[in-house]
Amino acid sequence: MPVRKAIVTAAIGLHARPAAVFVRAVTATGLPVTISKDGRPGVDARSLLEVMTEDFACGCEVELAVAADALPGRFTLAQAENALEELRILLESAAAA
């Protein structure tokens, strides 16, 4: 299962605009990405409502994942890894802040 850890850098966490930017980027990958923190079950990172209600605050470490058995047939594990890396960079950059 491809996984990446990231630190949320947006001052307000993943709420409002930063959450919308992140969710749009996840949706654009075409992958069923989940986001979680503190070892809790992940939520669908393509859902703005689910992302916003999880309280991903500034400075918290999150885990981005794609279950290998949930990979759409047109994607390889390497493509999923690359997509998660791009999402990690987004969360840790000013683009999502």
Buried (B, 14 or more C-beta within 10 A) or exposed (E): EBEBEBEBBBEEBBBEEBBBBBBEBBBEBEBBBBBBBEEEEBBBBBBBEBBBEBEBBBEBEBBBBBBEEEBEEEBEEEBBBBBBBBBBBBBBEEBBB
